[in-house]
Amino acid sequence: MAVNQSYAGTITNPIVEARTTMLISQQGLAKRLGLSKQYLNRAENGTYSSLNPALLKWVGNAMGWDTKSVEGRYKQFQSARRRETVESYAPHQLIRTDSKAAGHEIFSNWRAGYWPSSMAFANAFCIHPDLIQKYEDGIQKSMPKQLRETLTKLNLLDPNWYDDFRAQNPTR
């Protein structure tokens, strides 16, 4: 899905809205603000849980909004994109059951049933791809906070989820 495309029909990313209104390229804006083009691209995809202060200020100035309004619009964009993802894919809830596998393995298998890569999943849910990759690779043993909060909010994570079977069942 293109980053400047509207989600849920009406909600657009305020960064994209401001940049296109001001007729400036990603590269030009990144250079102006001292950011990498990769950072700006990920911000326009909704990847970050919080935004660079210089970017917030620039968007606010460009659109006549205060920074709290920019942050709120960014969160609305993320929320709409996540809801659209759930509506499009209709994934079942991530449940551990009695599997003795590590949580990251269960998550990885669940994710692979719907999205072809951790990057595709991260983009669909506005989560930083490095967090997903490190969790799936077992580098990070517990579910990243941003992932847990997102899945919980969308009712995609069993409320009794735990990452390590052995920690919950020490005699097995």
N, C-alpha and C positions, 0 to 999 in steps of 0.2 A: 504494500500500500504506500502510495507517495506521501511524503511527510507533510505536504501542504494540503492534502485532502482532508475534508471535514469528516469527523467521526460523529456518529449518532445524528447525522444530518445537519447539525447546527454548531457543534463545538469544534473550534479549531485551536491549534496550539498558538498561544499569543506571541511566541517568538517568530513563528512563520508569518503570522498576520502582520506584525510590525515590520519585519524584514522586507516582505513583499510590498507593503504599503510604501515603505521608504525607497523601494526600487534598488536594493543593495544585495549583492550576491553573498552567499555563505562565506566565501573566501574573503571578500571585502569587509564584512562585518567582523569576522574572526580576527583579521589583521587590525582593524580599528580598535577592538577591545583587548587585544593582546591574548587571544584565546587560540587554541588550535582549531583547525577546520573539523577535526574529528570530534572535539568536544561540542562544537556548535551543532554538528550533524546529530550527535546523540541527544543533545538537549531538544532539538526539533523533533526527534522521535519519542521524546518523553522519558528517556532513560533514567534521569537523575531524580533522586528524592528531594534535592534542593538545588537551586541554581546559583551560579556565580553572581556575586553582588553587582559587578559591572554590567553584566548582561541584564539583570533585573532592572537596573537603573536606566539602561539604554532603551529597553522595551517600554518602560513606564514613560520616559520622556517622549519617545516616538509616538505613543498612542494617547498621551495625556492621562495616564493612569498612575496611581501610586504603586509602590512595590508590593504592598499587600494584595492589591487587586491583581497584579501580574501573577503573583504566587497562587492566588486562588483560581485564576483562569487556567494556569498550568496544571494544577491538581484536578480541575474539572475535565480538562482535556485527557489526562491520564485515566481518570475514572471512566470516562465515556469510551475510550479506546479499549480498556479492559472489559467493560460490559459487552461491547461489540464482539470482542474476541470470544467471550463465553457464549454469546448467542450464536456466533458462526460455527464454533467447533462443538459445542455442547459436551464438554468433557465431564466424565464422572468424577466423583469426589475421590481424592487421594486418601486411601485407607491402608493402614499397615496390615491388618488381619493378624495372623499368627506367624508371618514370615520371620525367619531369623536373619534375613538379609539386612544390611545396613540401610538406614533411611535414605542415604543418597542414591543407593542402587534402586530402591523402590521408586523414588522420585524419577530417576533417569528412565526407568522402564515405562512409567506412567506418561512422562513427557513425550517419549519416543512414539507412543501410540497415537499422538495427535500432531506433533510438530516434528519436522525432519531433523532439527538440530537445536542445540541449546541457544544458539543465536536467534533462530526464528522464534523460539519461545520467549526469549528475553525481549525482543522487539514487539511481539504481540501483547505482552503484559507490562511494557514500560519498566523493565527491570534491567539494571546494569548487567551486561552479558558476562563480565568477569566473575560476578557473584555466582551465577548459574554454573559456569564452567568449573570453577573451583569446587563447588558443592558436588556436582556430578562426578568429578574426578576423585572425590574423596579427600581433597586437600583440606577443605573446610568440613569438619565432621558434623556440625550442627547446621540445620537449615538457616540460611541467611535471614536476618530480620526483615528486610524488604520483601523477600519471597514469602516468608511466613505470613506477614501482615497482609500482603496482596491476596494470597490464596484463602486466608481466613475471611477476609472482607467479602470475597466472592463466593463464600461457602464451598470452596473446592478442597479444603483441608479438614480432615476428620479432627474434631476438637480434642480428641484423645491422642493425637499424633505425638510420637516420640521418635528420636533419630536412632537410638541404639537399643536393639532388642535385649541385649545382655544387661544393660543398665536397669531395664524394667523387670527383667526376669533373671535375677542372679543365679538361680539354681539350675537353669537350663543350659 
